[in-house]
């Protein structure tokens, strides 16, 4: 059974990983969210009891 020549497959593997590790992270990290999160206050909101009309 003939063996595959590893030279082109190694080049393809190295090129694809270089794309994943060099090109894509800056593109992903440059993504901005449309709504920036706001800090919530530490006060708990005042809740009112709710009576179920069907009970």
C-alpha positions, -999 to 999 in steps of 0.1 A, spaced: 0 0 0 16 33 -10 22 59 17 12 96 13 39 121 8 38 142 40 53 173 25 22 190 11 0 180 40 24 194 65 25 227 46 -13 228 45 -14 221 82 11 248 91 -6 274 68 -41 267 82 -29 270 118 -10 302 110 -43 316 96 -61 306 128 -35 319 151 -23 351 134 -51 364 112 -83 355 130 -76 367 167 -72 404 158 -104 402 138 -123 386 167 -109 410 193 -117 440 172 -154 432 175 -174 457 195 -207 452 211 -235 476 202 -246 480 238 -220 485 265 -230 469 298 -239 492 326 -231 487 363 -261 477 384 -267 494 417 -261 475 449 -295 485 463 -322 458 461 -354 470 444 -384 473 466 -408 445 457 -445 444 464 -464 412 472 -487 401 444 -520 385 452 -533 358 428 -569 367 419 -577 331 410 -568 316 445 
